[in-house]
Amino acid sequence: MNSLKNDNAEAEGVEELLKKQSSISTVDFKKLLLKISRKIVRTRLFILLTGIILLLKTVLLYKVTIFANKTLEFESIYMATCFIAICVTIPMLLKGRARFLISLLVNLIISILLMINEIYYSFSSNLVSVSQISNLQYGKEISLALPNLIHIRQILYIVDIIVFSVIYLVKRKKRKIERNFSIIPGLVYLVVMILMSNNINQTWLTEARKHPYNKILQIEASSIYGYHVLDIQNSLNMKQNVKYKTKADMLKTYDKLMEDYDEKYPLKYDFGGIAKDKNVIVVQLESVQNFVVNRKINGKEITPNLNKFLKENIEFTNMQNQSYSTTADSEHTVMNSLYPLENGMSFAQYSSNDYNNIYQNFKNNDYITTYIHGNDGAFWNRQAVYSRLPIDHLYFDNVFDENVERINEYVSDEQVYRKVVNEIKNYDDKFYVNIVAASSHTPFELDGIEDKEKKVNIDVGDEYRGIYFGNYLEAVNYADYAFGIFIDELKKADLYDDTVILVYGDHAGLQMYNWEMQDFIKEVRPLNDIQTQINYTSILCGLKIPGIERLKIEKPTSKIDLKPTLMEICGIEDKFSLGRSLFSTKDFVCINNGKIITDKYFYDGEWYSIETGEHLDLESMSEDEVQKLNHYCDCLQKELDISLSVNIMNLLKNL
């Protein structure tokens, strides 16, 4: 018995000793690791480590954004490596604490830039521009979308900075600063970097400048860092960089382009003056893309009222949005027939510009003009923009009772529509009314809606309930419900039959590669990557012209064509529009980021087949077909150059 007790005691002692040794070993290892880490962050090796980490973060950004559906080429990594090497050059000339702090600061600045780009890309399928700093004034509204854009992986952009800071500060002991630092290696390194910078400017940046409107091609030519260098340069030299500095030079190219269009693309349907002196209502629907049209979920139509409207009137099945950005950009395009600038800049920074706007044209022809939006007039600077225009009745959310139904802080679409009908039924003359609906705005949660079960009649099912895509479908279904109320109210007021009604979506509601959307669309038809890009800009569009029924137009059209179309059917002279009549035979449209969509082909720096998604072999195509593609590219360049010059230089003043 005593022997057994002794054995047990010895076993317990050995176990305790092993635990103690293990504990000592763990502590020693942690101390050793901390010691090595502190030593690294205090030497030039830390600069190399910083560069490697920044390169890994750059690859992360590439793989979750522009290269998510493309092969990440070695050249893209190499170019990013060179830019990063230049950025970490300065700390090489420093020593001790200064070297660490400057290295950390470089890391922080680049990491924040990369993270912001990822977040913004999730929002707009585009890269951020320095010119968008002015949009921070709309932080409250923009923040509504942030919860759906934040991803746990984004902590990877800053976690190393936190770790290095802790390592440097924890148990930091005083130590001598390096005394034997030789500046010669640093100067040699600096000279090499200067030569590299010159080479970058002469090759990669020069190549990137060939694509002034296409950010993705700029990045592929010079990396994300080259793009931002060019972006800063362009933002500082906007007026110097535009193609046309004077109205005369611009109009010379514009007139020649329009003559070319008149010759090549005559009218297929001549509806000129068919709606002369008719009332006109334009309805802009928030975030309503084309893929929801005539689609059902769990046996119910997502947009039954809009489907009915499109079926009874003129449906444009291939309507493209002109930009990747905001509601304000859509408004700018429709009322001026111009391409918008970067993400709201046309309204935010150029509100004092003069254009040949649609309100002036209708006002000159004795129409009562009205604009209504259930949002604060300060958002996107709308109050300043529309107050300068000849608008008889300008309504924002302040004209509504404070207890009126609001969705996501905006007056609900239903209440906006009811307000419109109550106003226009008392007008004593023909009218032009522009309604900007907002209830289907991101984050699509319909917060504030009353009697939701009566106004949202689809069941998105367990698969989509409570997630972003499911919320989107419900928000669109509500927008459709409210549109149906609007049509009913117009009919009750005896205003429907004799009124032109244009309805369209303002821009995409979902990110280009939203996987739930992709799966939903694939139930009907699979999408290749080119079709996915086109789906992103494809929006709902329908037009009611009294006397015209059941017409479907499937050729590519765009919102830049809406103003000239309304001018044409109402018999009003249009002095300046970059768009063409929707009823012309023009067979291509341009996007403001340098892309072209035709019935068969897609241009994004190179030509692709829409049907297959494959790159076109131009050498195997007929000479006539290649000439046609070159003509499209020439028109793209002219349209974008004219529009940018008009916007930046205010070239339509006193037209």
N, C-alpha and C positions, 0 to 999 in steps of 0.2 A: 504493500500500500504506500509506504514512504517512497519507494522507488518510483511509483507511478506519479506521485505528487511532484517529485523532483524533476521527472521528465516533462511534466506539464509546465513547471516553472521555467525550465530551460527553454522550452518551445516558445513560451510567452516572451521570454527575454530576447530570444533571437528575433522574434517578430517585431518587438519594440525597437530593437537595434536597427533592423532593416528599414522600418518606417522612419527612424531618425536619420539614417544615412540617406534615404530617398529624399527626405525633406531638405537635408543639407545640400544634396545634389541639385534639387530643383531650385533652391535659393541661389546656389552658386551659378547655375546656368542662367537664371534670370539676371543676376548681377553682371555676368559676363556678356550677355546679350545687350543689356543696357549700356555697358561700358563701350562695346563695339559700336553700337548705334550712335552714342554721343560722340565717339571719335570720328565716325563717318560724317556726321552733320557739321563737324568743325573743320573738315578738310576739303580740298578741291574735288575729292571723289563725290562729294554731295552734289556738285554741279552736274556731273555725269549722270548720277542717279536721278536728279530732277529732270534732265533731258529725256531719259528713258521712260520715266513715269508719264511725262507730258505726251510722248509719242503714243504710249498705250492708251491714254485718254482720247487722243485724236482718233485712233483706230476705233475705239468704242463709239465715238460720235459718228464716224463714217458708217459703221455697221448697223447702227440703229436709225440712220437717216438716209442720206443720198445713196449709199451703197447697200442698203438693206436688201434690194432685189437685183443687185449687180455684183459682178466679181470685183473685189478690191484689188486693183492692179498694183504692182510693185512701184511704178512711177509715182503713184499718189502717196505712198508711204515715204518714198525717197524725198519728194519735194517737201513734205511736212517735216521730215527730219532736218533738212537744211534750214528751214525757217526757224525751227526750234533751236538749232545750234546757234543761230544768230542771236536769238532772244536771250540765251544764257551766257553770251560772251561777256557782258559787262561785269558780272561777279568774278570772272577770272582775274580781273585787275585789282580786286579788293582782297582783304584778308580778315580772318577772325570773324567776329560777330557781324560786321558789315556785310561780308560775303554771304553768310547764312541768311541774314534778313533780306538782302536784295534777291537772292535766289528764291526765297520763300515768296516774296512779293511777285516776282515774275510768274512763279507757279500759280499763285492765287489769281492773278489777272487773267492768265490764259485759261485756267480751269473754269472760272466764272463765265468767260466768253464761250467756251465749249458747252457748258451746261445750259446757258441761255439759248444757244443755237438749238440744242436738242428740244428744249421746252417749246420754243417758237415753232420749230418744224412740226412738232406734234399738233400744234394749233392750226398751221396754215400750209403745211407741206412746202415750206420755203425757208430760206435762211434770213436771219435778222440783219438789219442794216443800221448803221450808226444814225441815219436820218430819223429813225424811229424813236430817238430819245425824247422828242417832243410829245410822243404819245403817252408818256408817263403821267401826264395830267389826267388821263382817263383811267387811272389805276383802279378805281373802285369797280368800274364796269368790267375791265379786263380781268380782275381778280376772280370774277364769277366763274371763269373757265379754268382757273389754275388747278382746282382739286382733281380735275380729270386729265391734267397734263403732267402732274407730278408722278414719278415712278421711283421705286426704291433703289433702282440701279444708279440713279443720279447722285447718290451719296458717294459713289466711286470717284466723282470729280473733285471732291474736297477731303475725303477721309485721310489721305496721305499728309495733307497740310496740317490737319489736326494732330496726327501722330507725331510728325516731325517737331511741331511746336512743343508738344508735351515732353518728348525726349530731350529737347534742348533745355527746357526749363526745369524739369524735375531733377533735384539733387545736383544742380549745376555748381561746380566748384570753380573758384578763381584759378585761372591758369595763365601762363605767359602767352601773349600774342606772338605769332610767328615773327621772328626777327630777321630771318634769313630769306625772306621772300625776294625772289628775283623777278623783276618786271619784264625781263627779256622774253621768256616763254609766253607771257600774257600778251605782249605787244606783237609777237610773231603770230599768235593765234588771232589777234584782232585784225591784223593785215589780211590774213587768210579769209576771215569772215567778210571784210570789206570787199575783197575781190569776188567772193561768192555772192554777195549782195548785188554787185554790179552785173554778174552773170544772170542772176535771177531776174533782174529788171529787164535785161536785154533779151531773155528767152521766154521764161515762163509767164511773166507779167505781160510781155508783148503779145504772146499767144492768147492770154486771157482777155486782153483788150479787144480782140476780134469778136467777142461775144458780149457786147455792152448791155444786152437786155436779159441774158440767160445766166443766172447765178450758178446753176449746177455745172454748166460748161466752163465757167470761170474757175470753179473749184477743181474740176478735172484737169484743167490746164495749169493750175498754179497752187493747188491745195487750198484748204479752208483759210489759211493765213494769207495767201496771195489774194484771195477774194476780199478779205477784210482790208488789206492794204489798198486795193483798187477802190473799194467802197468808200474809204475815208478820203482818198484823193478826189473821187467823183463828188462827194458831198461838199467838199471845200471849193470845188471848181465847177459847179453845175452850169453856170451861165457860160463859162468858157468852153465847156464840152459839148453844148448842143449844136446840132447841125446848122440850124438857121437862126441868125441873129436879128434879121429884119423881117417885117411882114411881107415885103415885096419878094424877097428870096423864097420865103416859105410858100406864098401863093403861086409863084411860078411853078414850083414842083407839084403843089396841090392841084392846080388847074389841069396840068398835063396828066396827072394820075387819074383825075375824074373823067377826062376825055377818053383815056384808055379804057376805063371801066365801062363807060357808055357804049363804046364800040364793041368790046369783048363780051359784055354781060348785059344784054338787053332784057326788058321785062318779059317774064313768062306769063304773068297775069297783070293786065292793065287795070288797076283799081284807082287810077288817078282821079281825085275829086269825088269818089263814090260816097264819102261820108262828109261832104262839105256842109258846114253849119250844124253838124251833129254834136251832141255832147260827147266828151271824152273822159274816161276814167282809167287811170293807170294804177294797178295794184302790185306792189312789190312785196313778195312773201319771204320771210326770213328763213334762210337755210333749206329751202325746199329743192331737193335735187330731183333729177328726172327718173331715177330708178324706182321711185315709189309710185309712179303713175301706173294705174291699172294693175297694181299688185295687191294681193290678198295676204293676210296672215290669219291663220286659224279660221279660214272661211269667210272673213270680212275684208272688204276693201279698205285700204289705208286712206285713200283720198276719193271717196265716192262723189262728192259734190264737184270737185275739180275734174274728175274723170268725165262726168256728165257734161260739164261746160266745154271741155276739149272735144268731146265727141260731137256736140251740136254745132261747133263753130270751127275755127281754124287752129289746128294743132301743129306746132313746130317740134318735131321729134328729135331734132339734132341741134338744139339751141345751146350755145356755149357762152359761159361767163368770160369776161375779158380779163379777169385778174384772179390771183390766188388769195385775195385779201378781204376787205371789209365791206359792210353795208354801204358806207359812205362812198366807197369807190364805185359801187354799182350805181348809186344815184348820180354820181358825177358822169359816168359813161352814158347813162340813158338820157340825161337832160342836155348833154353837150355833144354827144357822138364823138367822144375822144377817149383814148385810153387813160386810165388813172395812173397816178404816180404811186410810189411805194407806200402801201398800207395806210391809207387815209390822209396822205400828205396833201392831196389836192384840196381837201377841205381845211385841214389843220393849218397849213402854211401858206396857201395861195387863195385864201377866201376873198381877197380883194380883186382877183382877176376878172376880166370881162370875157364872156364867151357868147357865141350865137346860141343862147340857151333856149330850150323848148318853151319856157314860160313867156319869154319875150315874143316869140313867134306867135303864140296863141293870143297873147294880150294885144298884139298889133292887129289881130283879126277879130277884135271885139269879144273875146271870150272872158268870162269871169274865171280867175285863176285861184286855185286853192291847194295848199299843201298841209298834210296832217301826219303826225307821228306821235305815238303815245309815250315818248321818251322825253327826257330833259333836253331843252334846246341847246344847252352847253355841250352836250356829248357830240364828239366829232365836229364841234364848231358850227353846228347847223344853224343856230340862231344868227350868227354873223353871215353865213353863206346866203341863207334864204331871205334875210332882211334886206339885202341889196337888190333882190330880184323883183320884178313887177308881179308880185303875188298879192291878190286882194285879201285873202283870208289865210293867215298862217297860224296853225294850231300845234302846240306841243302839250305835254302833260299838265301844264299849269292851268289849262282851260277846263279841265275836268274836276269834278267834285273830289275832295280828298278821300272820300269813302267809296269811290268807284272801284270796281273789280280790277285788281292789278296782278299781273303774272311776272314773276322775277323782277319786280319793282317797276315794270312798264304797264301802262294802261292796257288791258286785255284787248285782243283783236276784236272780239265781239262788241265791246263798248266803243272802240274807235269806229267800226263800221256803222253802228247805230247813230253815232254823233254825225258822221258824214251825211247819211241819208236825211236826218233831221235838218241839216243845214241846206243841202242842195235842193231839196224839194221846194224851198222858198225863193230860190234864185229866179230872177225875172228875165234871164238871158241864157244863152248857151254857155257851157262851162267846161273847163279843163281842170280835173282834180287828180292829184297825186297822193296816194295812200301808201304809207310805209308801215307794214305790219311787223310786229316784233315778238309775239308770244312764243314762237318756235325758235327762240334764241337759246344758244348754249347757256347753261348746262342742261336744258330741255326737261327740267324737273317739274314745271308747271306749278311752282310754289305760289300760293295765293288764289288759285282757281277755285271757283264756287261750283258745287254740284258736279264734281269731276266725272262721276259715273254717268251723267247725262250728256256730257260734252265730249267724252272720249269713249268711243264705242267699240274699240278693238281690244282683243286680249292677246298680248305679246307672248304669253305662255311662260312657263318656268325657265325656259332657255334664255329669254331676254329680259325677264322682269327684274327691275331694279338696277340694270346695268346701262351704260351710256347709250348703246345702240337701241335698246328697248325704250329708253326715255325719249330718244330721238323720234322713233316711230309714233309714240303717243303724242308728242308735241306737234308733229306734222298732222296727225289725225285731228287734233284740236284746231289747228290752223285751217284745215279743210272744213270742219264744223262751222267755224266762224265765217268762212267765205260763203258757205251755204246760207247762213243767216243774212249776209250782205245781199246776195242775189234775191232772196225772198223779200227783203225790205225794199229793194229797188223795184221789184214787180208790184208790191203793194202801193208804192208811191207813183206808179205808172211812169217810171223812168227807165226801165230795162230795155224795152224794145227799140227805142230810138237813140240808144247810147252805144258808142264804141267803148269796149272794155278790153284792156290789155292786162294780162296777169303773167307774172314770171317770178322765178326764184332769184334771190339776190346773189347767192354764192353757195358753195358746198357747206354742209352741216357737219360732215364727218371727215376725219383724216383720210387721205388718199388710200392708205393700206389698212383701213379698219377691217379686222378679220371677220367680225360678225357680219358686217355689210357684204364682204366678199362672199361669205358662205351663203348669205341670203340671195345674192344675185345669181350665184352658181346654181341655185335650184331651177332657174329658168335658162341660163346660158353661162358657160364658163368664160372667164375673162383672161386674156393674156395681159402682159404688162402694159402694152400700148393702150389697149382698151380700158385698163384700170386708170391710166392717166387721163384719158378722155372722159371717163365716167366722173372724175373729180370736178371737171368744169362743166359737165352737162347738167342743165337745169330745166325745170318745167317751164313751158311757155305756151300760152294760148291767146288768141285774138278774136274778139267778136266784132264783126262789121255788119251793121244792119243790112239784111238782104243777101248775105253770103253765108252758106251753111255747109257743114261736113266737108271740109277741105283739110287734107293732111300734107304737110310739106316736110320732106325727109332730108333734103340737102343740108349741108352745114350752114348754120346761121349764127349770129351773135348779137349781143345786146348793143353793140355799137350801131347796129342796123335799126334799132327801134325808133329813134327820133326821126330819121329820114322817112321811115315807113308811115308814121303818123302824119308827118307833113304832107306826104304824097296823097294819102287817102282823104285828107281833109282839104286838099287843094290849096295848101299854104306854101309860099315860096321858102325854100331852105337855102340860105346863103352859104352855110358851111357845115358839112358833116363828113366825117371820114368813112362812115358806114354807107351801105347801099340799101335800097328797098329790099325787104324780105321776099318780095315777089319777083326779084330779078333772077337772072341765071348765074350770078356769081357763085362759084362752086368751092370756095375756100374761106376760112376764117383765121384770124391771127389772135394770139394771146400775148399779153404785154410782157411776158418773160421770154419772148423770142421763139414761140412754138407756132406751128401751122397745122390746121386740121382740114383735110379734104374729105371727099366721100370714100376714098380708098387708101389715102396715105397720111402719114403723120411725120412732121419735121421737128427734130429736137437737136439741131446741129448736124444731124444726118437724117436721111429719109428711111422710114419704116413702113411696112405693110400693116394696115390696121387689122386685116383679117388674120394674119399669121403672127404678127408681132416681130417678124424677122426683118433684119436690115436689108434694104434694097441694093441690088447690084445694078448700078446705073449703066454700066457698060453693056449689060444684056438687054437694056430697054431701048425702045425706038428713039430716034433723034427728036421727034415731035414731043414725045412724052417727057424726055429730059428737059427740053426747052420750056415745057409747061411748068415743070418743077422749079426751074431756075426763075421763071417769071413770078411764081408764088413768093420765092425768097426775096426777089427784088421789091415786090409790093410790100412784103413784111417790113423790110428795112425802111422804105419810104413812109409807110404809115406810122411806124413807131418814131421815126425821126421827126416827122411833122408834129405828131401829138406831143412829144416831149418838149419840142421847141415852143409850141403854143402855150403849154402849161408853165414852163419855166420863165419864158420871156414875155408872157402876156401879149402875144402877137395878134389877138383878135380884138384888141381894144380899138374902138371906133370903126369897126368893120362896116 
